[in-house]
Amino acid sequence: MNTEERNPIPDFNVNDTSNQEALTEYIIQTKSRNMSVQREDVKEFIRRFSQQNFSYADHLFISHFPKELYQQFEAMSNGRSELQRFVENLDFIIEIFCFIFRNNNVLKYAKAHNFIVFFLSCIKNCTTSNQFVIENILDSINFCILYEKNRLFFIHENGMYHLYSFFQRPRLDLALRFLKKCKQVYIWHREKIASLSPMKLTVSVYRILSDHSETRCDETGKLLLLVLKMISQLRFLDDIQFSLHQLIKLTINMLYIYKRDRNDDILSFGISKIWSGIINSPKNTFQFFRKDKFECLGSVFAIDLSRKFRTAVGRYRKFEVTKKIRQKLIIINLTLVYVNKIGKNPSVRFRRAFKELHRGFKEYLQIHALEDQTIEDQTIEDQTIEDQFILLQYYIKSHFSLNVKISPPEERVVYRYLERFASWPLLKLHALFLDCQLFHVSLFNVTSLQSNFSDYSEKIKGLIHGLILALTDETYISKLQNEQKLFLYEDVKSVHLSKINSKCIKQVFISVLNEFGYHTYSQPIRNYPNSEFHIYKHVFARIILSFYHSNYLDQKAADCYLRLIEDPSTISSQISLNSDIFENWYNYAAATNAIYLNNLSFPMLLRLFV
């Protein structure tokens, strides 16, 4: 490849006679005290050499730049000139900047840096119409930021924001190119973090965030995310002051962009990494107090994990459950509690994010678990038992909340894993918890469980029997009483959900309870015939009550429940299940709750438990 093919700007030698004459003329004319002569000489130099790649000429242009003209630009950048002076010199300074940085010949030349100062001073103080070609400016910025000192200056001076404001929101194709250039500007290496100024970054973030709060402009929002992405990657978030409430509003705006435009990759602007950095910051005291804001966080993480699953599928590799991934799955699971019946709930704004995550994991499951493999050959099997559980917990919860019926192949795979979980003493209850969710999913199209009880009696009996044994397991009770924590959930509140206020978490679950309504309390106690169905339902209701009361079962109650489900004839047909052979085990409030629970349908009891 010849030189001309490598670079469209031809390289001329200083011995070229016409060039030598032009350089000599430039040196002479720049010594003139006449500003008009100086300006014209500079413009003539630019016209002659703009299409040449002539390093010597480029250095000479700066070293012999007219003194009076240079001082005028310097006075402007130091704030010693009126706005009119900026307007008068605007075209000229931009032309000079684009000329100097049309290549990388003078990148490290100290005096060249001053022309970046002049350029940014102009665009900070002026706005323009479309008379300038933004592509040329972006090309020059591309060369300019190759030198780290120049890049740092653009970062500290909020250069890209001022450029966007200068052009007063360029058309879409140029806006896309502008954002691409922003991604190149806002890259900094961690080993050079000492050169960054927290004060300057704080000012930049505040300026962009304030602008976005007023205009709701998509590009300024994405620009801010790029700035925060860089700061987050450098683990510098704690040193920058900004309003997290405004950031939530920005995040919601970005989610609406994602909602309306499937091709808009908001993750490339670092939105998930930013929020992950915020909620894991030990110095940050911010907390989520409202569940609708919490939904926003869950949606961001759902979009992030959806892409990660698609990447794992595309590259046929294992999905790694890191500490941060586990945290995101926990937050998504809690969000799914709030957005139950997501397909029909109009208050859920970003349902698409959760549906796409569900599809992404299903594709992953199909490749890594649903194909003709034994469980030992599946890549999910390479995960730890804890990671297997958190993945299956999400997937079943997603089916449950999205109202998606599970296919027979999926169900077979899931049950194989549930059987494995159940073989671990500390995971028995966890496996049953997921089994109850799965059973609820299987009842989506069942209009009356009581009418079809014969088809499900063994399943219900097995669930109740398993729950009784799990809630009376000595290992489980000992860990619960000694540590006051459930296995796999030891650090959920203190670590993974530390930035989610307890009131917010309560709101999530109260919103679910509200769906059941309170009218049932005022209904008369139903004296059901003591059929096997109603005995099972009543025992299940009692188990739920015990679980929420103490998290385990009293052995005396457990023995009674086991006798009832093993031999329903042990209860007299003359005794109402609501009037009480259990009276001594509960106080009045508990008895009232038992009556309420017994009036719920079995699917509603399942929902209440899970």
C-alpha positions in Angstrom: 0.0 0.0 0.0 1.5 3.4 -1.0 1.5 6.5 1.1 -1.4 8.1 -0.7 -3.6 5.1 0.0 -2.7 5.1 3.7 -3.6 8.8 4.2 -5.7 10.8 1.8 -3.8 14.0 2.8 -0.5 14.1 0.7 2.8 14.5 2.4 4.9 17.4 1.0 8.5 18.0 1.6 9.8 21.3 2.9 12.0 21.6 -0.2 8.8 22.1 -2.3 9.5 25.7 -3.6 5.9 27.0 -3.4 5.5 25.7 0.1 8.8 27.3 1.2 7.7 30.6 -0.2 4.3 30.3 1.6 6.0 29.5 4.9 8.3 32.5 4.5 5.5 34.8 3.6 3.5 33.6 6.7 6.4 34.3 9.1 6.8 37.8 7.6 3.2 38.7 7.6 2.5 37.5 11.2 4.9 40.2 12.4 2.6 42.9 11.2 0.8 44.9 13.9 -2.3 45.1 11.7 -4.8 42.5 13.0 -6.6 42.3 9.7 -3.4 41.4 8.0 -2.6 38.8 10.6 -6.1 37.2 10.3 -5.9 37.1 6.5 -2.4 35.5 6.6 -3.6 32.8 9.0 -6.6 32.1 6.8 -4.4 31.9 3.7 -2.1 29.5 5.5 -5.0 27.2 6.4 -6.4 27.3 2.8 -3.0 26.3 1.4 -2.0 23.5 3.9 -5.3 22.1 5.1 -5.1 19.3 2.5 -1.4 18.6 3.2 0.1 16.4 5.8 3.2 18.5 6.4 4.4 18.3 10.0 7.0 21.0 9.7 4.4 23.5 8.4 2.0 22.5 11.2 4.6 23.2 13.9 5.6 26.5 12.2 2.0 27.6 12.0 1.7 27.4 15.8 5.2 28.6 16.7 4.8 31.7 14.5 1.2 32.3 15.2 0.5 36.1 15.2 1.2 37.5 18.7 -1.6 40.1 18.9 -4.1 37.6 17.6 -3.0 35.0 20.1 -3.2 37.5 23.0 -6.8 38.4 21.9 -7.8 34.7 22.0 -6.1 34.3 25.3 -7.9 37.3 26.8 -11.2 35.8 25.6 -10.5 32.4 27.3 -9.5 34.1 30.5 -12.8 35.9 30.6 -11.4 39.4 29.9 -13.6 39.9 26.8 -17.2 40.6 26.2 -19.6 38.1 24.6 -19.5 40.1 21.3 -15.8 39.3 21.0 -16.6 35.6 21.2 -19.2 35.9 18.5 -16.8 37.9 16.2 -14.1 35.2 16.5 -16.3 32.1 16.6 -15.9 31.0 13.0 -12.2 31.8 13.0 -11.3 29.9 16.2 -13.3 26.8 15.1 -11.5 26.9 11.7 -8.1 27.1 13.4 -9.0 24.2 15.8 -10.1 22.0 13.0 -6.9 22.8 11.0 -4.5 22.2 13.9 -6.1 18.8 14.8 -6.9 17.6 11.3 -4.0 15.1 12.0 -1.8 14.2 14.9 1.3 16.2 13.9 1.2 18.7 16.8 -0.7 16.7 19.5 2.1 17.0 22.1 3.2 20.5 21.2 2.5 22.5 24.3 1.3 25.6 22.5 -1.2 23.6 20.5 -3.0 22.8 23.7 -3.9 26.5 24.1 -6.0 26.4 21.0 -8.1 23.7 22.6 -8.7 26.2 25.4 -9.7 28.8 22.9 -12.0 26.5 21.1 -13.8 25.3 24.3 -14.1 28.9 25.5 -15.9 29.8 22.3 -18.4 27.0 22.3 -19.2 27.5 26.0 -20.1 31.1 25.4 -21.9 30.8 22.0 -24.6 28.9 20.2 -24.8 28.4 16.5 -27.0 27.4 13.6 -26.1 24.7 11.2 -23.5 26.8 9.4 -20.7 24.7 10.9 -20.0 21.2 9.7 -20.1 19.1 12.9 -18.5 16.2 11.2 -15.3 18.2 10.7 -15.2 19.2 14.4 -15.8 15.6 15.5 -13.0 14.4 13.2 -10.6 17.0 14.8 -11.7 16.0 18.3 -10.9 12.4 17.3 -7.3 13.4 16.7 -7.1 15.8 19.6 -8.0 13.3 22.3 -5.4 10.8 21.2 -3.1 12.7 23.5 -4.2 12.0 27.1 -3.6 15.5 28.3 -6.0 16.8 25.7 -8.6 14.1 26.6 -8.3 15.0 30.3 -8.9 18.6 29.4 -12.1 17.7 27.4 -13.3 15.6 30.4 -12.6 18.3 33.0 -14.1 21.2 30.9 -17.2 19.2 30.1 -16.3 19.7 26.4 -18.7 17.3 24.8 -21.7 18.7 26.7 -20.8 22.2 25.6 -20.3 21.0 22.0 -23.8 19.5 22.1 -25.3 22.7 23.6 -23.4 24.7 21.0 -25.0 22.9 18.1 -28.4 23.1 19.8 -29.3 19.5 19.4 -28.1 18.3 16.0 -30.1 16.0 13.8 -30.4 12.3 14.7 -27.7 10.9 12.5 -25.2 13.5 13.8 -26.4 12.9 17.4 -25.6 9.2 17.0 -22.1 10.1 15.8 -21.8 12.6 18.6 -22.6 10.0 21.2 -20.1 7.6 19.6 -17.4 10.2 20.0 -18.5 10.8 23.6 -17.8 7.1 24.3 -14.3 7.6 23.0 -13.7 10.7 25.1 -14.9 9.3 28.5 -12.3 6.5 28.8 -9.7 6.8 31.6 -7.3 4.3 33.1 -7.5 3.5 36.8 -3.8 3.8 37.3 -4.1 7.5 36.3 -7.1 8.3 38.5 -5.0 10.8 40.5 -5.1 13.2 37.6 -8.9 13.5 37.7 -10.5 16.3 39.6 -13.5 15.3 41.7 -14.6 19.0 41.9 -14.5 19.4 38.1 -16.3 16.1 37.6 -19.0 17.1 40.1 -19.5 20.4 38.3 -19.8 18.6 35.0 -22.3 16.0 36.3 -24.4 18.7 38.0 -24.5 20.8 34.8 -25.6 17.9 32.6 -28.1 16.5 35.1 -29.7 19.9 35.6 -30.0 20.3 31.8 -31.6 16.9 31.4 -34.0 17.5 34.3 -35.3 20.6 32.4 -35.2 19.3 28.8 -35.6 15.5 29.1 -33.2 15.4 26.1 -32.2 11.8 25.3 -28.7 12.7 24.2 -27.8 14.7 27.3 -29.1 11.8 29.4 -26.9 9.3 27.6 -24.0 11.7 27.8 -24.4 11.9 31.6 -24.5 8.1 31.8 -21.2 7.9 29.9 -19.6 10.3 32.4 -21.0 8.3 35.3 -20.0 5.0 33.7 -16.4 6.2 33.5 -16.5 7.4 37.1 -18.1 4.1 38.3 -15.5 2.0 36.4 -12.8 4.0 38.2 -14.5 3.4 41.5 -14.8 7.1 41.9 -18.5 7.4 42.6 -18.1 8.2 46.3 -16.0 11.3 45.4 -18.6 12.8 43.1 -21.7 14.7 44.5 -24.9 14.5 42.5 -28.6 14.0 43.1 -29.6 10.3 43.0 -33.3 11.2 42.9 -32.6 13.0 39.6 -30.6 10.0 38.4 -33.6 7.8 39.1 -35.7 10.1 36.9 -33.0 9.9 34.2 -33.0 6.2 34.5 -36.8 6.0 34.1 -36.5 8.2 31.0 -33.8 5.9 29.5 -36.1 2.9 30.2 -38.9 4.6 28.2 -36.4 5.0 25.3 -35.7 1.2 25.6 -39.5 0.5 25.8 -40.2 2.3 22.5 -37.0 1.5 20.6 -35.9 -2.2 20.6 -32.6 -1.2 18.9 -31.6 1.4 21.5 -28.8 -0.2 23.5 -29.0 1.7 26.8 -26.6 -0.8 28.4 -23.7 0.5 26.3 -24.1 3.8 28.2 -23.3 1.9 31.5 -26.7 2.3 33.2 -26.5 -1.1 34.9 -22.9 -0.7 36.0 -23.6 2.7 37.4 -26.5 1.5 39.6 -24.6 -1.6 40.7 -21.7 0.7 41.8 -24.2 3.0 43.7 -25.9 0.2 45.6 -22.6 -1.4 46.5 -20.9 1.8 47.7 -20.2 1.6 51.4 -20.2 5.4 51.7 -23.5 5.9 49.9 -26.4 6.3 52.4 -29.1 6.7 49.7 -32.0 4.2 50.0 -35.0 3.3 47.8 -38.1 4.3 49.7 -40.8 3.7 47.0 -41.5 0.4 45.2 -42.1 2.1 41.8 -38.5 3.4 42.0 -37.4 -0.1 43.0 -39.2 -1.4 39.9 -36.9 0.9 37.9 -33.8 -0.7 39.4 -35.1 -4.2 38.7 -35.9 -3.3 35.1 -32.3 -2.0 34.5 -30.8 -5.3 35.9 -33.3 -7.4 33.9 -32.1 -5.7 30.7 -28.5 -6.3 31.7 -28.9 -10.0 32.5 -31.0 -10.5 29.4 -28.1 -9.4 27.3 -25.7 -11.6 29.3 -27.9 -14.7 28.8 -28.0 -14.0 25.0 -24.2 -13.6 25.0 -23.9 -16.9 26.8 -26.2 -18.6 24.3 -24.5 -17.1 21.3 -21.0 -18.2 22.5 -22.3 -21.5 24.0 -20.7 -20.9 27.3 -21.6 -21.1 31.0 -23.4 -18.2 32.6 -21.2 -17.2 35.5 -23.1 -16.2 38.7 -20.8 -13.6 40.2 -21.6 -11.8 43.5 -23.0 -8.9 41.5 -25.0 -11.2 39.3 -26.5 -12.8 42.4 -27.4 -9.5 43.8 -29.1 -8.5 40.5 -31.1 -11.7 40.5 -32.2 -11.2 44.1 -33.4 -7.7 43.3 -35.2 -8.9 40.1 -36.9 -11.7 42.2 -38.1 -9.1 44.7 -39.3 -6.9 41.9 -41.2 -9.8 40.4 -43.1 -10.1 43.7 -44.3 -6.5 43.1 -45.0 -6.9 39.4 -46.9 -10.2 39.8 -49.3 -10.7 36.9 -47.0 -8.5 34.9 -48.7 -9.3 31.6 -52.0 -7.7 32.8 -50.9 -5.1 35.3 -51.1 -1.6 33.7 -49.1 -0.1 36.6 -46.0 -2.1 35.5 -44.2 0.3 33.1 -41.3 -1.8 31.9 -42.8 -5.3 31.5 -40.9 -5.8 28.3 -37.6 -5.9 30.3 -38.8 -8.8 32.4 -40.3 -10.7 29.4 -37.1 -10.4 27.5 -35.1 -11.7 30.4 -37.4 -14.6 30.7 -36.9 -15.5 27.0 -33.2 -15.1 27.4 -32.9 -17.5 30.2 -35.3 -19.9 28.5 -32.9 -20.0 25.4 -30.0 -20.6 27.8 -31.9 -23.4 29.5 -32.8 -25.0 26.1 -29.2 -25.2 25.1 -27.6 -26.1 28.4 -30.3 -28.3 30.0 -33.1 -29.2 27.7 -31.1 -31.0 25.1 -30.4 -34.7 25.1 -27.9 -34.6 28.0 -27.8 -36.3 31.4 -27.9 -33.8 34.2 -24.2 -34.5 34.9 -23.3 -33.3 31.3 -25.2 -30.0 31.5 -23.3 -26.8 31.9 -25.7 -25.6 34.6 -24.5 -28.6 36.6 -21.1 -27.0 36.6 -22.6 -24.2 38.8 -22.5 -24.5 42.6 -25.6 -25.7 44.3 -26.2 -22.1 45.5 -25.9 -20.7 42.0 -28.2 -23.5 40.6 -30.8 -22.5 43.2 -30.7 -18.8 42.5 -31.0 -19.4 38.7 -33.9 -21.8 39.1 -35.5 -19.6 41.7 -35.5 -16.7 39.3 -36.9 -18.8 36.4 -39.8 -20.3 38.3 -40.6 -16.9 39.9 -40.6 -15.4 36.4 -43.1 -18.1 35.1 -45.2 -17.3 38.2 -45.2 -13.5 37.8 -45.4 -13.4 34.0 -48.2 -16.0 34.0 -46.3 -18.2 31.5 -47.2 -21.8 31.6 -44.2 -24.1 31.8 -43.6 -26.7 29.1 -43.3 -30.4 29.9 -39.6 -30.5 28.9 -38.9 -27.5 31.1 -40.9 -29.0 34.0 -39.0 -32.2 33.9 -35.6 -30.4 34.0 -36.7 -28.2 36.8 -38.0 -31.1 38.9 -34.7 -32.9 38.5 -33.0 -30.0 40.1 -35.6 -29.6 42.8 -35.1 -33.2 43.7 -31.4 -32.5 44.0 -32.0 -29.5 46.2 -34.3 -31.5 48.4 -31.5 -34.0 49.1 -29.6 -31.2 50.9 -30.9 -30.8 54.5 -30.7 -27.0 54.5 -32.3 -26.8 51.1 -35.4 -28.9 51.7 -37.6 -25.9 52.5 -36.1 -23.9 49.6 -36.9 -26.8 47.2 -40.5 -26.9 48.5 -40.8 -23.2 48.2 -40.0 -23.4 44.5 -42.2 -26.5 44.1 -45.1 -24.5 45.4 -44.5 -21.8 42.9 -44.2 -24.4 40.1 -47.5 -26.0 41.2 -49.2 -22.6 41.1 -47.9 -22.1 37.5 -49.4 -25.5 36.6 -52.8 -24.4 37.9 -53.1 -21.3 35.6 -55.7 -23.0 33.3 -57.5 -24.9 36.1 -60.9 -23.2 36.7 -61.7 -25.2 39.8 -59.2 -27.1 41.8 -61.9 -28.6 44.0 -63.7 -30.1 41.0 -60.4 -31.5 39.7 -59.0 -32.5 43.1 -58.5 -36.1 42.2 -56.0 -35.1 39.6 -53.9 -33.1 42.1 -54.6 -34.7 45.5 -51.3 -36.6 45.6 -49.3 -33.5 44.6 -51.0 -31.4 47.3 -50.5 -34.1 49.8 -46.8 -34.4 48.9 -46.3 -30.7 49.2 -47.9 -30.6 52.6 -46.0 -33.6 53.8 -42.7 -32.1 52.6 -43.4 -28.8 54.3 -44.2 -30.4 57.6 -41.0 -32.4 57.6 -38.9 -29.4 56.4 -40.4 -27.1 59.1 -39.7 -29.6 61.8 -36.2 -30.5 60.7 -33.8 -30.2 63.6 -30.9 -28.9 61.5 -33.1 -26.3 60.0 -34.6 -25.2 63.3 -31.2 -25.1 65.0 -29.7 -22.9 62.4 -32.7 -20.6 62.4 -32.8 -20.2 66.2 -29.0 -19.8 66.6 -28.4 -17.5 63.6 -31.8 -16.0 63.0 -31.1 -16.4 59.3 -32.2 -18.7 56.6 -29.6 -20.7 54.5 -28.6 -18.8 51.3 -30.4 -15.7 52.6 -27.9 -14.8 55.4 -26.6 -11.7 53.6 -29.6 -10.7 51.5 -30.8 -7.8 53.6 -27.4 -6.6 55.0 -25.5 -6.8 51.7 -27.6 -7.3 48.6 -30.6 -5.2 49.7 -28.9 -2.8 52.0 -29.9 0.2 49.9 -33.5 -0.9 49.8 -35.3 0.6 52.7 -37.2 -1.8 54.9 -40.4 0.2 54.4 -40.0 -0.2 50.6 -39.6 -4.0 51.0 -42.8 -4.0 53.2 -44.6 -2.0 50.5 -43.7 -4.7 48.0 -45.3 -7.5 50.0 -48.2 -5.3 51.3 -49.1 -4.6 47.6 -49.4 -8.4 47.1 -51.5 -8.9 50.3 -53.8 -6.1 49.1 -54.7 -8.2 46.1 -56.3 -10.7 48.4 -58.6 -8.0 49.8 -59.9 -7.8 53.4 -63.6 -8.5 52.7 -63.0 -12.1 53.6 -62.6 -11.2 57.2 -66.2 -10.1 57.4 -67.6 -13.2 55.8 -69.2 -15.8 58.0 -67.0 -18.8 58.9 -67.6 -21.5 56.3 -68.5 -24.9 57.8 -67.2 -26.9 55.0 -67.9 -30.7 54.9 -64.7 -32.3 56.1 -63.8 -33.6 52.7 -60.2 -34.5 51.9 -59.8 -31.3 49.8 -60.9 -29.0 52.6 -58.8 -30.8 55.1 -55.7 -30.4 52.9 -56.5 -26.8 52.3 -57.0 -26.1 56.0 -53.8 -27.8 57.0 -51.9 -25.9 54.3 -53.4 -22.6 55.7 -52.3 -23.6 59.2 -48.7 -24.3 58.0 -48.5 -20.9 56.3 -49.7 -19.3 59.5 -47.1 -21.1 61.5 -44.4 -20.3 59.0 -45.1 -16.6 59.2 -45.5 -16.7 63.0 -42.3 -18.5 63.9 -40.7 -19.9 60.7 -41.0 -23.4 61.9 -43.6 -25.9 63.1 -44.4 -27.0 66.6 -44.0 -30.8 66.8 -47.4 -31.3 68.4 -49.1 -29.4 65.6 -47.0 -31.2 63.0 -48.0 -34.6 64.3 -51.6 -33.6 64.2 -51.3 -32.3 60.6 -49.6 -35.5 59.5 -52.4 -37.6 61.0 -55.0 -35.5 59.2 -53.5 -35.8 55.7 -52.6 -39.4 56.2 -56.0 -40.3 57.5 -58.7 -37.7 57.2 -61.1 -39.9 59.0 -59.3 -39.0 62.3 -61.3 -35.8 62.3 -64.9 -36.1 63.2 -67.3 -35.1 60.4 -69.3 -33.2 63.1 -66.4 -30.9 63.9 -65.9 -27.8 61.8 -62.3 -27.2 60.7 -62.8 -23.5 61.7 -64.1 -24.2 65.2 -61.2 -25.4 66.9 -59.4 -28.5 67.9 -56.3 -26.2 67.4 -57.6 -23.5 69.7 -54.9 -23.8 72.3 -52.1 -23.3 69.9 -52.9 -19.8 68.8 -53.9 -16.5 70.3 -57.0 -14.6 69.1 -55.2 -12.8 66.3 -53.7 -16.0 65.0 -57.1 -17.7 65.1 -58.6 -14.7 63.1 -55.8 -15.1 60.5 -56.5 -18.8 60.3 -60.1 -18.1 59.6 -59.1 -15.6 56.9 -56.6 -18.0 55.3 -59.1 -20.8 55.3 -61.5 -18.7 53.3 -58.9 -18.3 50.5 -58.7 -20.6 47.5 -55.9 -23.1 47.3 -54.1 -21.2 44.5 -54.4 -18.0 46.6 -52.8 -19.8 49.5 -50.0 -20.9 47.3 -49.5 -17.3 46.2 -49.5 -16.1 49.7 -46.9 -18.6 50.7 -44.5 -18.0 47.8 
